[in-house]
């Protein structure tokens, strides 16, 4: 009986193929999350660049910035915050290791689409190290446009959406749910390129060194830019 040739590993045929029992190899660059337990659960071992990453929050301000802080602190190019739910504060950003001079705050009408438009244009420009977008209800076509825009460069793009949006379909290859837990966050792996993980991951997060009582004495990290004016500086339009 003739011996059959061994079945080749899926990734040798194409980088987007993987076994259902293994994490995919990331076809794009990644940036270390700074959290070893989390990185071990992500294809490529970190936050993928040039892709839409969705963080679905039980509520804003539960630790999403501390979760992203190690990756953001590595950025050499500007970090853009598009319509964050709270005003970015100088002391708070410095306590997270992010110089306020490197941050750009874009404020737009949360009920309109200016924020989506601004994020898309900034992503296509490839001018920033990271873009963080907070948005309540985005249609599938908006998510697809943002994912395509992110793929045109190597920007870390994270979109914060309500946990209630988890049941809606999304083109994002990585979707994590974030819920508060004593001492950190409970992360659920709603979607990733790899085996399904039903058990949530508890991620301990150190409290910010900025005490709450200092917040009223703090000042905004920068004056907010409008969705249109920020592009003249970044994109050169």
Secondary structure, DSSP 8 states (H G I E B T S, - for coil): ---------HHHH-TT---TTS----SS-EE--S-HHHHTTSGGGSEESSEEEEEEESSTTSSHHHHHHHHHTT-SS-EEEES-SS--BHHHHHHTT--GGGEEEE---TTSSHHHHHHHHHHHHT--SEEEEE-S---HHHHHHHHHHHHTS--EEEEEEEGGGGGS----SEEEEEEEETTEEEEEEEE-SSS---S-EEEE----SS-GGGGGG--BSS--B-TTHHHHHHT--
